[in-house]
Amino acid sequence: MRRPARRPPGALPLTDPPTPDPNQENRTGYVRAKVRREYDTHRLEADPEKVAFLLRLAETQLDQVRGQARHLAEVFSDPGVHARF
C-alpha cells in the first residue's frame, strides 16, 4: 500500500507561527520552580486535612497565575503600551 506523497490541504499551515515571547520562558520557569519547591517541601505530608488544604491552595495559586497570564497577554497586545512619547 502506498502512502500519499502530498499532505491534505487542511494540514498545511496558512500563517507563520507566532513569534515567541521572550518573557514566556521566564514566567514558565518561575511557575515550574515554585511548584517543584512546594512539592519538595510537602511531599511527605501524611495528614489528609493538610494535604486537602495544600491542594486547595495550589488550585487557588494556579487560578491566580492564569489570571495574571490573561491580564499580561491583554495588556501587551495593545500597541499603545509600547508607544514612546
Order of alpha helices (4+ residues) and beta strands (2+ residues): alpha-alpha
